[in-house]
């Protein structure tokens, strides 16, 4: 991730928000949403 951020010179709220949206889209494409049966993996052990 350091390389991703290295060349950016703007760090205002708008620029940071835009990069966050780009990173979120990339992460979402790499790690798919869990299927219905996977819900138990995220359940609280209460």
C-alpha positions, 0 to 999 in steps of 0.5 A: 500500500505504501507504493499506492500512496507514494505519489499523491500530493493532495491530502484534503478531505475530498482526495482522501475520500476518493482514494478510500472509495477506490481502495474499497472497490478493489478490496470488494473485488478481491474479498467477495461478500460471504454467502448465507451459510458463512454468517455463522463465521461472524456470529458473536460467541455469546 
